């Protein structure tokens, strides 16, 4: 699914997010412009998050067992101001005790949420951002030629994850 965000007059109006492991189709995600920056605390309790348009209903990737639904749903919403974008995630997880019992775990073994953003709106250059409930994070810039160093954009980003009665949010 490819989401193209219309951010009004901000400099990031061409930002594209690509979820690469899903069926080939296009959709548009609404981005709510905000005047007040949300707090990066994982709680998503500001009024802006409550009034944001949440996207969800994800399906398994093509290589998955036919007809299987995801074991838990995930929703996301995006806010933006003149300087930044903010992605909120609600990860519904029925077995948080099992996930917490894993303790310290490698980032590629943890339950994670990944986002792919194309800063120039093209198809070949993109960022992969990955966050986990355990507080791990990863970001890397890729191009058609592979992992690009030094990073041409150098994003300044952070996140916080918290447990909720339904799972976790960040």
mmCIF file of the C-alpha atoms, coordinates in Angstrom:
data_MODEL
# 
_entry.id   MODEL 
# 
loop_
_atom_site.group_PDB 
_atom_site.id 
_atom_site.type_symbol 
_atom_site.label_atom_id 
_atom_site.label_alt_id 
_atom_site.label_comp_id 
_atom_site.label_asym_id 
_atom_site.label_entity_id 
_atom_site.label_seq_id 
_atom_site.pdbx_PDB_ins_code 
_atom_site.Cartn_x 
_atom_site.Cartn_y 
_atom_site.Cartn_z 
_atom_site.occupancy 
_atom_site.B_iso_or_equiv 
_atom_site.pdbx_formal_charge 
_atom_site.auth_seq_id 
_atom_site.auth_comp_id 
_atom_site.auth_asym_id 
_atom_site.auth_atom_id 
_atom_site.pdbx_PDB_model_num 
ATOM 1   C CA . UNK A 1 1   ? 0.000  0.000   0.000  1.00 0.00 ? 1   UNK A CA 1 
ATOM 2   C CA . UNK A 1 2   ? 1.399  3.385   -0.833 1.00 0.00 ? 2   UNK A CA 1 
ATOM 3   C CA . UNK A 1 3   ? 0.178  6.400   1.079  1.00 0.00 ? 3   UNK A CA 1 
ATOM 4   C CA . UNK A 1 4   ? 0.783  9.860   -0.232 1.00 0.00 ? 4   UNK A CA 1 
ATOM 5   C CA . UNK A 1 5   ? 0.268  12.570  2.332  1.00 0.00 ? 5   UNK A CA 1 
ATOM 6   C CA . UNK A 1 6   ? -1.061 15.988  1.487  1.00 0.00 ? 6   UNK A CA 1 
ATOM 7   C CA . UNK A 1 7   ? 0.400  18.245  4.148  1.00 0.00 ? 7   UNK A CA 1 
ATOM 8   C CA . UNK A 1 8   ? -0.850 21.589  2.949  1.00 0.00 ? 8   UNK A CA 1 
ATOM 9   C CA . UNK A 1 9   ? 1.832  24.235  2.822  1.00 0.00 ? 9   UNK A CA 1 
ATOM 10  C CA . UNK A 1 10  ? 4.532  22.403  4.776  1.00 0.00 ? 10  UNK A CA 1 
ATOM 11  C CA . UNK A 1 11  ? 7.863  21.547  3.211  1.00 0.00 ? 11  UNK A CA 1 
ATOM 12  C CA . UNK A 1 12  ? 7.070  17.847  3.517  1.00 0.00 ? 12  UNK A CA 1 
ATOM 13  C CA . UNK A 1 13  ? 4.128  17.900  1.108  1.00 0.00 ? 13  UNK A CA 1 
ATOM 14  C CA . UNK A 1 14  ? 5.675  15.226  -1.128 1.00 0.00 ? 14  UNK A CA 1 
ATOM 15  C CA . UNK A 1 15  ? 6.374  12.731  1.649  1.00 0.00 ? 15  UNK A CA 1 
ATOM 16  C CA . UNK A 1 16  ? 5.300  9.211   0.783  1.00 0.00 ? 16  UNK A CA 1 
ATOM 17  C CA . UNK A 1 17  ? 5.029  6.226   3.093  1.00 0.00 ? 17  UNK A CA 1 
ATOM 18  C CA . UNK A 1 18  ? 5.323  2.797   1.541  1.00 0.00 ? 18  UNK A CA 1 
ATOM 19  C CA . UNK A 1 19  ? 4.347  -0.382  3.359  1.00 0.00 ? 19  UNK A CA 1 
ATOM 20  C CA . UNK A 1 20  ? 6.285  -2.665  1.045  1.00 0.00 ? 20  UNK A CA 1 
ATOM 21  C CA . UNK A 1 21  ? 5.115  -6.119  2.108  1.00 0.00 ? 21  UNK A CA 1 
ATOM 22  C CA . UNK A 1 22  ? 1.460  -5.689  1.233  1.00 0.00 ? 22  UNK A CA 1 
ATOM 23  C CA . UNK A 1 23  ? -0.631 -6.240  -1.856 1.00 0.00 ? 23  UNK A CA 1 
ATOM 24  C CA . UNK A 1 24  ? -0.152 -3.768  -4.689 1.00 0.00 ? 24  UNK A CA 1 
ATOM 25  C CA . UNK A 1 25  ? -2.795 -1.098  -4.304 1.00 0.00 ? 25  UNK A CA 1 
ATOM 26  C CA . UNK A 1 26  ? -2.944 2.599   -3.531 1.00 0.00 ? 26  UNK A CA 1 
ATOM 27  C CA . UNK A 1 27  ? -4.703 4.477   -0.789 1.00 0.00 ? 27  UNK A CA 1 
ATOM 28  C CA . UNK A 1 28  ? -4.535 7.897   0.736  1.00 0.00 ? 28  UNK A CA 1 
ATOM 29  C CA . UNK A 1 29  ? -4.046 8.599   4.417  1.00 0.00 ? 29  UNK A CA 1 
ATOM 30  C CA . UNK A 1 30  ? -5.236 11.884  5.837  1.00 0.00 ? 30  UNK A CA 1 
ATOM 31  C CA . UNK A 1 31  ? -2.696 13.951  7.714  1.00 0.00 ? 31  UNK A CA 1 
ATOM 32  C CA . UNK A 1 32  ? -4.017 16.368  10.276 1.00 0.00 ? 32  UNK A CA 1 
ATOM 33  C CA . UNK A 1 33  ? -2.114 19.642  10.530 1.00 0.00 ? 33  UNK A CA 1 
ATOM 34  C CA . UNK A 1 34  ? -1.607 20.759  14.113 1.00 0.00 ? 34  UNK A CA 1 
ATOM 35  C CA . UNK A 1 35  ? -0.388 23.975  15.700 1.00 0.00 ? 35  UNK A CA 1 
ATOM 36  C CA . UNK A 1 36  ? 0.736  22.380  18.958 1.00 0.00 ? 36  UNK A CA 1 
ATOM 37  C CA . UNK A 1 37  ? 3.368  19.633  18.920 1.00 0.00 ? 37  UNK A CA 1 
ATOM 38  C CA . UNK A 1 38  ? 2.182  16.386  20.520 1.00 0.00 ? 38  UNK A CA 1 
ATOM 39  C CA . UNK A 1 39  ? 4.185  15.062  23.454 1.00 0.00 ? 39  UNK A CA 1 
ATOM 40  C CA . UNK A 1 40  ? 6.392  12.095  22.566 1.00 0.00 ? 40  UNK A CA 1 
ATOM 41  C CA . UNK A 1 41  ? 5.261  9.936   25.491 1.00 0.00 ? 41  UNK A CA 1 
ATOM 42  C CA . UNK A 1 42  ? 3.510  7.049   23.715 1.00 0.00 ? 42  UNK A CA 1 
ATOM 43  C CA . UNK A 1 43  ? 0.147  7.830   25.325 1.00 0.00 ? 43  UNK A CA 1 
ATOM 44  C CA . UNK A 1 44  ? -1.596 9.450   22.339 1.00 0.00 ? 44  UNK A CA 1 
ATOM 45  C CA . UNK A 1 45  ? -3.900 11.261  24.762 1.00 0.00 ? 45  UNK A CA 1 
ATOM 46  C CA . UNK A 1 46  ? -3.828 14.743  23.203 1.00 0.00 ? 46  UNK A CA 1 
ATOM 47  C CA . UNK A 1 47  ? -6.965 16.045  21.514 1.00 0.00 ? 47  UNK A CA 1 
ATOM 48  C CA . UNK A 1 48  ? -5.177 16.025  18.134 1.00 0.00 ? 48  UNK A CA 1 
ATOM 49  C CA . UNK A 1 49  ? -4.782 12.221  18.280 1.00 0.00 ? 49  UNK A CA 1 
ATOM 50  C CA . UNK A 1 50  ? -8.434 11.797  19.283 1.00 0.00 ? 50  UNK A CA 1 
ATOM 51  C CA . UNK A 1 51  ? -9.566 13.732  16.215 1.00 0.00 ? 51  UNK A CA 1 
ATOM 52  C CA . UNK A 1 52  ? -6.990 12.234  13.804 1.00 0.00 ? 52  UNK A CA 1 
ATOM 53  C CA . UNK A 1 53  ? -8.025 9.873   11.009 1.00 0.00 ? 53  UNK A CA 1 
ATOM 54  C CA . UNK A 1 54  ? -6.827 6.413   12.052 1.00 0.00 ? 54  UNK A CA 1 
ATOM 55  C CA . UNK A 1 55  ? -5.901 3.932   9.318  1.00 0.00 ? 55  UNK A CA 1 
ATOM 56  C CA . UNK A 1 56  ? -6.168 0.180   9.903  1.00 0.00 ? 56  UNK A CA 1 
ATOM 57  C CA . UNK A 1 57  ? -7.651 -3.018  8.530  1.00 0.00 ? 57  UNK A CA 1 
ATOM 58  C CA . UNK A 1 58  ? -4.312 -4.419  7.394  1.00 0.00 ? 58  UNK A CA 1 
ATOM 59  C CA . UNK A 1 59  ? -4.159 -7.844  5.762  1.00 0.00 ? 59  UNK A CA 1 
ATOM 60  C CA . UNK A 1 60  ? -1.389 -10.403 5.693  1.00 0.00 ? 60  UNK A CA 1 
ATOM 61  C CA . UNK A 1 61  ? 1.223  -10.143 2.956  1.00 0.00 ? 61  UNK A CA 1 
ATOM 62  C CA . UNK A 1 62  ? 0.889  -12.261 -0.190 1.00 0.00 ? 62  UNK A CA 1 
ATOM 63  C CA . UNK A 1 63  ? 3.329  -14.934 0.987  1.00 0.00 ? 63  UNK A CA 1 
ATOM 64  C CA . UNK A 1 64  ? 1.203  -15.680 4.063  1.00 0.00 ? 64  UNK A CA 1 
ATOM 65  C CA . UNK A 1 65  ? -1.183 -18.589 4.410  1.00 0.00 ? 65  UNK A CA 1 
ATOM 66  C CA . UNK A 1 66  ? -4.223 -17.844 2.249  1.00 0.00 ? 66  UNK A CA 1 
ATOM 67  C CA . UNK A 1 67  ? -7.212 -16.449 4.081  1.00 0.00 ? 67  UNK A CA 1 
ATOM 68  C CA . UNK A 1 68  ? -5.448 -15.923 7.415  1.00 0.00 ? 68  UNK A CA 1 
ATOM 69  C CA . UNK A 1 69  ? -6.091 -12.689 9.205  1.00 0.00 ? 69  UNK A CA 1 
ATOM 70  C CA . UNK A 1 70  ? -3.433 -10.934 11.269 1.00 0.00 ? 70  UNK A CA 1 
ATOM 71  C CA . UNK A 1 71  ? -3.304 -12.123 14.884 1.00 0.00 ? 71  UNK A CA 1 
ATOM 72  C CA . UNK A 1 72  ? -3.734 -8.526  16.012 1.00 0.00 ? 72  UNK A CA 1 
ATOM 73  C CA . UNK A 1 73  ? -4.609 -5.325  14.256 1.00 0.00 ? 73  UNK A CA 1 
ATOM 74  C CA . UNK A 1 74  ? -2.555 -2.159  14.110 1.00 0.00 ? 74  UNK A CA 1 
ATOM 75  C CA . UNK A 1 75  ? -3.782 1.352   13.411 1.00 0.00 ? 75  UNK A CA 1 
ATOM 76  C CA . UNK A 1 76  ? -1.829 4.508   12.708 1.00 0.00 ? 76  UNK A CA 1 
ATOM 77  C CA . UNK A 1 77  ? -2.525 8.202   12.374 1.00 0.00 ? 77  UNK A CA 1 
ATOM 78  C CA . UNK A 1 78  ? -0.309 11.043  11.232 1.00 0.00 ? 78  UNK A CA 1 
ATOM 79  C CA . UNK A 1 79  ? -0.121 14.599  12.467 1.00 0.00 ? 79  UNK A CA 1 
ATOM 80  C CA . UNK A 1 80  ? 2.103  17.320  11.015 1.00 0.00 ? 80  UNK A CA 1 
ATOM 81  C CA . UNK A 1 81  ? 3.192  20.834  11.783 1.00 0.00 ? 81  UNK A CA 1 
ATOM 82  C CA . UNK A 1 82  ? 5.494  23.159  9.872  1.00 0.00 ? 82  UNK A CA 1 
ATOM 83  C CA . UNK A 1 83  ? 8.602  21.340  11.125 1.00 0.00 ? 83  UNK A CA 1 
ATOM 84  C CA . UNK A 1 84  ? 7.796  17.668  11.630 1.00 0.00 ? 84  UNK A CA 1 
ATOM 85  C CA . UNK A 1 85  ? 5.475  14.745  11.182 1.00 0.00 ? 85  UNK A CA 1 
ATOM 86  C CA . UNK A 1 86  ? 4.187  12.645  14.080 1.00 0.00 ? 86  UNK A CA 1 
ATOM 87  C CA . UNK A 1 87  ? 3.070  9.059   13.643 1.00 0.00 ? 87  UNK A CA 1 
ATOM 88  C CA . UNK A 1 88  ? 0.864  7.507   16.310 1.00 0.00 ? 88  UNK A CA 1 
ATOM 89  C CA . UNK A 1 89  ? 0.444  3.735   16.439 1.00 0.00 ? 89  UNK A CA 1 
ATOM 90  C CA . UNK A 1 90  ? -2.086 1.560   18.261 1.00 0.00 ? 90  UNK A CA 1 
ATOM 91  C CA . UNK A 1 91  ? -0.925 -2.074  18.290 1.00 0.00 ? 91  UNK A CA 1 
ATOM 92  C CA . UNK A 1 92  ? -3.682 -4.355  19.557 1.00 0.00 ? 92  UNK A CA 1 
ATOM 93  C CA . UNK A 1 93  ? -2.065 -7.310  21.263 1.00 0.00 ? 93  UNK A CA 1 
ATOM 94  C CA . UNK A 1 94  ? -3.988 -9.827  23.384 1.00 0.00 ? 94  UNK A CA 1 
ATOM 95  C CA . UNK A 1 95  ? -0.930 -11.423 24.972 1.00 0.00 ? 95  UNK A CA 1 
ATOM 96  C CA . UNK A 1 96  ? 1.066  -8.548  26.436 1.00 0.00 ? 96  UNK A CA 1 
ATOM 97  C CA . UNK A 1 97  ? 2.222  -10.707 29.368 1.00 0.00 ? 97  UNK A CA 1 
ATOM 98  C CA . UNK A 1 98  ? 3.986  -13.038 26.916 1.00 0.00 ? 98  UNK A CA 1 
ATOM 99  C CA . UNK A 1 99  ? 5.597  -10.120 25.133 1.00 0.00 ? 99  UNK A CA 1 
ATOM 100 C CA . UNK A 1 100 ? 6.793  -8.539  28.389 1.00 0.00 ? 100 UNK A CA 1 
ATOM 101 C CA . UNK A 1 101 ? 8.165  -11.908 29.547 1.00 0.00 ? 101 UNK A CA 1 
ATOM 102 C CA . UNK A 1 102 ? 10.611 -11.852 26.615 1.00 0.00 ? 102 UNK A CA 1 
ATOM 103 C CA . UNK A 1 103 ? 12.613 -9.213  28.479 1.00 0.00 ? 103 UNK A CA 1 
ATOM 104 C CA . UNK A 1 104 ? 15.605 -7.872  26.595 1.00 0.00 ? 104 UNK A CA 1 
ATOM 105 C CA . UNK A 1 105 ? 15.382 -9.122  23.029 1.00 0.00 ? 105 UNK A CA 1 
ATOM 106 C CA . UNK A 1 106 ? 17.093 -8.422  19.705 1.00 0.00 ? 106 UNK A CA 1 
ATOM 107 C CA . UNK A 1 107 ? 15.296 -5.832  17.597 1.00 0.00 ? 107 UNK A CA 1 
ATOM 108 C CA . UNK A 1 108 ? 14.659 -8.261  14.726 1.00 0.00 ? 108 UNK A CA 1 
ATOM 109 C CA . UNK A 1 109 ? 13.068 -10.802 17.087 1.00 0.00 ? 109 UNK A CA 1 
ATOM 110 C CA . UNK A 1 110 ? 10.696 -8.373  18.838 1.00 0.00 ? 110 UNK A CA 1 
ATOM 111 C CA . UNK A 1 111 ? 7.173  -7.441  17.884 1.00 0.00 ? 111 UNK A CA 1 
ATOM 112 C CA . UNK A 1 112 ? 7.745  -4.299  15.903 1.00 0.00 ? 112 UNK A CA 1 
ATOM 113 C CA . UNK A 1 113 ? 6.026  -1.644  13.866 1.00 0.00 ? 113 UNK A CA 1 
ATOM 114 C CA . UNK A 1 114 ? 7.790  -0.565  10.676 1.00 0.00 ? 114 UNK A CA 1 
ATOM 115 C CA . UNK A 1 115 ? 7.200  2.459   8.480  1.00 0.00 ? 115 UNK A CA 1 
ATOM 116 C CA . UNK A 1 116 ? 8.736  3.243   5.134  1.00 0.00 ? 116 UNK A CA 1 
ATOM 117 C CA . UNK A 1 117 ? 8.940  6.883   4.091  1.00 0.00 ? 117 UNK A CA 1 
ATOM 118 C CA . UNK A 1 118 ? 10.162 8.227   0.759  1.00 0.00 ? 118 UNK A CA 1 
ATOM 119 C CA . UNK A 1 119 ? 11.402 11.780  1.443  1.00 0.00 ? 119 UNK A CA 1 
ATOM 120 C CA . UNK A 1 120 ? 11.376 12.794  -2.210 1.00 0.00 ? 120 UNK A CA 1 
ATOM 121 C CA . UNK A 1 121 ? 8.132  10.984  -3.110 1.00 0.00 ? 121 UNK A CA 1 
ATOM 122 C CA . UNK A 1 122 ? 9.937  8.631   -5.479 1.00 0.00 ? 122 UNK A CA 1 
ATOM 123 C CA . UNK A 1 123 ? 9.948  4.853   -5.604 1.00 0.00 ? 123 UNK A CA 1 
ATOM 124 C CA . UNK A 1 124 ? 13.625 4.043   -5.063 1.00 0.00 ? 124 UNK A CA 1 
ATOM 125 C CA . UNK A 1 125 ? 14.821 6.131   -2.110 1.00 0.00 ? 125 UNK A CA 1 
ATOM 126 C CA . UNK A 1 126 ? 13.203 5.446   1.259  1.00 0.00 ? 126 UNK A CA 1 
ATOM 127 C CA . UNK A 1 127 ? 13.660 5.336   5.003  1.00 0.00 ? 127 UNK A CA 1 
ATOM 128 C CA . UNK A 1 128 ? 12.837 2.337   7.102  1.00 0.00 ? 128 UNK A CA 1 
ATOM 129 C CA . UNK A 1 129 ? 11.829 3.213   10.663 1.00 0.00 ? 129 UNK A CA 1 
ATOM 130 C CA . UNK A 1 130 ? 11.260 0.380   13.123 1.00 0.00 ? 130 UNK A CA 1 
ATOM 131 C CA . UNK A 1 131 ? 10.103 0.600   16.747 1.00 0.00 ? 131 UNK A CA 1 
ATOM 132 C CA . UNK A 1 132 ? 9.329  -2.065  19.344 1.00 0.00 ? 132 UNK A CA 1 
ATOM 133 C CA . UNK A 1 133 ? 7.306  -2.208  22.540 1.00 0.00 ? 133 UNK A CA 1 
ATOM 134 C CA . UNK A 1 134 ? 10.569 -2.957  24.370 1.00 0.00 ? 134 UNK A CA 1 
ATOM 135 C CA . UNK A 1 135 ? 11.900 0.490   23.437 1.00 0.00 ? 135 UNK A CA 1 
ATOM 136 C CA . UNK A 1 136 ? 14.209 -0.493  20.592 1.00 0.00 ? 136 UNK A CA 1 
ATOM 137 C CA . UNK A 1 137 ? 14.405 1.655   17.470 1.00 0.00 ? 137 UNK A CA 1 
ATOM 138 C CA . UNK A 1 138 ? 16.110 1.497   14.101 1.00 0.00 ? 138 UNK A CA 1 
ATOM 139 C CA . UNK A 1 139 ? 16.271 3.815   11.102 1.00 0.00 ? 139 UNK A CA 1 
ATOM 140 C CA . UNK A 1 140 ? 18.174 3.414   7.883  1.00 0.00 ? 140 UNK A CA 1 
ATOM 141 C CA . UNK A 1 141 ? 18.107 5.065   4.467  1.00 0.00 ? 141 UNK A CA 1 
ATOM 142 C CA . UNK A 1 142 ? 17.971 2.869   1.374  1.00 0.00 ? 142 UNK A CA 1 
ATOM 143 C CA . UNK A 1 143 ? 18.205 3.658   -2.283 1.00 0.00 ? 143 UNK A CA 1 
ATOM 144 C CA . UNK A 1 144 ? 18.001 1.546   -5.405 1.00 0.00 ? 144 UNK A CA 1 
ATOM 145 C CA . UNK A 1 145 ? 21.685 0.870   -4.853 1.00 0.00 ? 145 UNK A CA 1 
ATOM 146 C CA . UNK A 1 146 ? 21.255 -0.348  -1.236 1.00 0.00 ? 146 UNK A CA 1 
ATOM 147 C CA . UNK A 1 147 ? 22.015 1.106   2.180  1.00 0.00 ? 147 UNK A CA 1 
ATOM 148 C CA . UNK A 1 148 ? 23.284 4.671   1.693  1.00 0.00 ? 148 UNK A CA 1 
ATOM 149 C CA . UNK A 1 149 ? 25.992 6.130   3.940  1.00 0.00 ? 149 UNK A CA 1 
ATOM 150 C CA . UNK A 1 150 ? 26.352 8.891   4.826  1.00 0.00 ? 150 UNK A CA 1 
ATOM 151 C CA . UNK A 1 151 ? 22.630 9.429   5.246  1.00 0.00 ? 151 UNK A CA 1 
ATOM 152 C CA . UNK A 1 152 ? 21.597 12.278  2.900  1.00 0.00 ? 152 UNK A CA 1 
ATOM 153 C CA . UNK A 1 153 ? 18.767 13.473  5.164  1.00 0.00 ? 153 UNK A CA 1 
ATOM 154 C CA . UNK A 1 154 ? 19.772 12.588  8.749  1.00 0.00 ? 154 UNK A CA 1 
ATOM 155 C CA . UNK A 1 155 ? 16.358 12.519  10.411 1.00 0.00 ? 155 UNK A CA 1 
ATOM 156 C CA . UNK A 1 156 ? 16.030 13.605  14.012 1.00 0.00 ? 156 UNK A CA 1 
ATOM 157 C CA . UNK A 1 157 ? 13.459 11.257  15.502 1.00 0.00 ? 157 UNK A CA 1 
ATOM 158 C CA . UNK A 1 158 ? 12.365 9.641   18.712 1.00 0.00 ? 158 UNK A CA 1 
ATOM 159 C CA . UNK A 1 159 ? 9.582  7.494   20.085 1.00 0.00 ? 159 UNK A CA 1 
ATOM 160 C CA . UNK A 1 160 ? 8.134  6.134   23.288 1.00 0.00 ? 160 UNK A CA 1 
ATOM 161 C CA . UNK A 1 161 ? 5.973  3.013   23.684 1.00 0.00 ? 161 UNK A CA 1 
ATOM 162 C CA . UNK A 1 162 ? 3.517  2.362   26.509 1.00 0.00 ? 162 UNK A CA 1 
ATOM 163 C CA . UNK A 1 163 ? 1.263  -0.544  27.428 1.00 0.00 ? 163 UNK A CA 1 
ATOM 164 C CA . UNK A 1 164 ? -2.500 -0.056  27.174 1.00 0.00 ? 164 UNK A CA 1 
ATOM 165 C CA . UNK A 1 165 ? -5.418 -2.335  28.091 1.00 0.00 ? 165 UNK A CA 1 
ATOM 166 C CA . UNK A 1 166 ? -5.673 -3.290  24.392 1.00 0.00 ? 166 UNK A CA 1 
ATOM 167 C CA . UNK A 1 167 ? -1.946 -3.789  23.717 1.00 0.00 ? 167 UNK A CA 1 
ATOM 168 C CA . UNK A 1 168 ? 0.540  -0.964  23.249 1.00 0.00 ? 168 UNK A CA 1 
ATOM 169 C CA . UNK A 1 169 ? 0.815  2.446   21.662 1.00 0.00 ? 169 UNK A CA 1 
ATOM 170 C CA . UNK A 1 170 ? 3.676  4.640   20.514 1.00 0.00 ? 170 UNK A CA 1 
# 
